[in-house]
Structure formats: C-alpha cells, structure tokens
Amino acid sequence: MERLFEMDGQILLWIREVFASPVMDKIMIFISSLANKGMLWIGIGVVLLLLGVKGRKWSNRGLLVLLSLAFNMVICNLLLKPLVARTRPYDLLGYEILVRRLGDYSFPSGHTSASFAAATAIYAIDRRWGAAAYVLAALIGFSRLYLGVHFPTDVLAGAVVGILAAKAAQCILEKKMHFNK
C-alpha cells in the first residue's frame, strides 16, 4: 500500500511538471468548476425531468440522472469520504494550489464520481450524448489531478463509484417501470 501511495504522489507531481502553464491553469479551473456541487449534472437532470411534463419517457430519463447523482452522493460523500478520511495531496505534498482549499477528505473524488454517475446515466439514455458526457467526465477527473486536489487513485475510485451508482439507479428504475406496466 505504501508503494501505491508513493506512485500516486509521483504521478500527481509529474502531471504538474509536464502540463502546467498559465493557459492550462485557466482551462483546468474552468473544467473543474463545471462539476462544482454537481450543478451542471443536476441541471441536465432537471431539464430532462421538466421535458417529461409532455412525455413520460423524458421524465424517466431525468429521474435516472438525478437518482444516479443522489446514490453517488450518499456513497461518495456520506459513506466513503468519512470512512477513508484521506488527506488532500496539497496537505501531504506541501504545494500551492490554484483553487481554494477544500474542507472535506480526498478519497474518492466527488467531482469525478458525480460526473461519471451522470455520464453513465446519460449513456444509458443516448450513446452519442453519453460518449460526450464521458469525455467531459474524464476531463473533469483530470482537472482534479492537474489542480492538485486529488490523487490519481481518488479520481479512479471516483469514476468507479459513479459508474456503479448509476448502474444501481438504472436497475431500480427498470424494476419500477416493469412493475408499473
């Protein structure tokens, strides 16, 4: 486990050395901010839900996105972060960051997990839009590394948690819709 943590830190420092530039700083801050508090993904879910006023199909799609985000929030923020209680990389490695210091734990990445939960739900709705959502989710995950607020294993775990949360939401909604027929 010690070796894994050492590699985590080395990868993070390598990303900062290779990619850092004033232009990339601005781009990564912007990309990361898209997932602040999950607002982009919540907005997409709400829009789909509101489109459902005219058709049940859209309503179910919005519900899938929002339920995926809700499951993800419980698993990531309420269960895993306090349970693992991993210190942020900037506190362990002692470097300056480009965003405000965060008050919660590092593992798993909440931005990444919410993004992958939403992307997985969107992919279940429409593969083309879902593929674009996965690209954005991956960029958001990378931005968290670039900004130095998460270790690579935090981001990887966040992606897995998000995907699993969305798959669980999808299974529940499929059973609900089956019983309503």
N, C-alpha and C positions, 0 to 999 in steps of 0.2 A: 504494500500500500504506500509505503514511503517513496518508492520509485515512481509510482503513478503520480503522486503529488509533486515530485521533483520535475517530471516531464510536463505536467500541467503548467507549472511556472515557467519552464523553459520555452514552451510553445507560445505562451502569452507574451513573454518578453521578445521572442522572435517576431511575432506579429507586429508589435510596436516598433521594432527596429526596421523591418522591411517596408511596411506600408505607411508609416507616419509621415504626414505632410500637412500643411495648413489647409489645403483643399480637401484632403481626405478627412481631416478633423471635422470640417463643416458638414460634409456628406454623411459621415457616420453619426454625428449628433442628430442630424435630421432623420435619418433612417431609424435610429433607436427611438426617437421621440414619437414616431408613428405608433408605437406599441405602448406608450405611456398609459398606465392604468387600463390597458386593453381597449381604449376608446375607439380606435379605428375598427377593430373587430366587433365590438359591441354595436357600433354604428351600422356596420354591414348587417348584422343580425336583426337589428331593429328595422332597418329599411326593408329587409325581406319579410319580416313579420307584418309590417304595415302594408306591403304589397298583397299580403294574404287577405286583406279586407275584401278584395274582389275574387279571390280564389284560394281555396284551402291548401292547394299544393304549395303556394308561396309561403303561407303561414307555417306549414310544417318545415319548410326549409329554414325560415328564420328561427324557428324553435330549435332546430338541430344545431345551428351555430351558437345560439345563446346557451343551450343546455351543455354543449361541449365546453364552452368557456366557464360555466358555473362548476361543472365537475372538475375541470382543470384547476380552478381557483381553490377549491376545497383540498384537492390532493396536493397541489404545489405549495400554496401559501399557508394553509391551515395545518397540514399534516407534515409534509417533508421538510420545509424550511426550519420550523422549530425543532423537529426531531433530529435533523443532521446538524444544525447550528454551525454551519461552515462560515468562517471568517472571510470577508471580501479580500480579493487579491491585493488591492491597493493598500490594505492594512498590513498584510503579511509581507509584501514585497517592497513596501515603502516608496511608492512613486506617486507623482501628482496625476490627477485625472482631469478630464475635460468637462465633466458633469458634476452635479452636486453629489456629495457623499450620501450613501443610502443607509437607511436605518434598520433594514432587515438583513437576514442572512443571505449567503451567496448561492447555496445549493437547494434546488435547481434554479435555473434562470427563469424567472416569471415571465419576462418579455418573450423569451423563446418558447416557453411552454404554451402560453396563450396564443402565440402566433401559429404554432403547429397544430394546436387544437382547432383553431378557426380554419386553417388551411385544409386540414383533413376533412372537416365538415363541408367546406366549400367544394372540395374534390369529389365528395360523395354526391353532391348536387349537380356539378358540372365539371367535367375533367379539364377543359381548357382553362376556365377561371380558376379551378383548383391548382393546376400546374403553375399559373402565375402567382397564386397565393403562396404556394410552397417556395417559389423563388424569393418572394418578399420575406417569408418567414426565415429562410436561410440567411438572407442579408441582415435581418434584424438580429439573428443569433450571432453572426459575425461582428456586427456593430458592437455587441456587448463585450466581445473579446477585445476588439480594437480600442474601445473606451476604457478597458481595464477594470470593469466592474464584475466580471465573471471569469472563472477558469474554464478551459475547454470542456472538462467533464461536467461542469454546471450546465453548459449550453447543450451538450449531447444528452444529458439526462432530461433537460427541459423539453427537448424535441420528442423524446420517447414518452414522457409523461403526457405531453399534449396530444400526441397521436393516440395513446391509449384512452385518454379521457374522451376524445371524440368518438372513438370506436365504441366505448361503453354507452355514450349518449345515443349513437346510431342504433345499437342493439335494443335499447329501451324504447326508443321511438318506433322502431319497426314492430316490436311486440305490441305496443299500444295501438298502432294503426291496424294491426292484424286483428286485435280483439274488438276494435270498433267497427269492423266490416260486417 
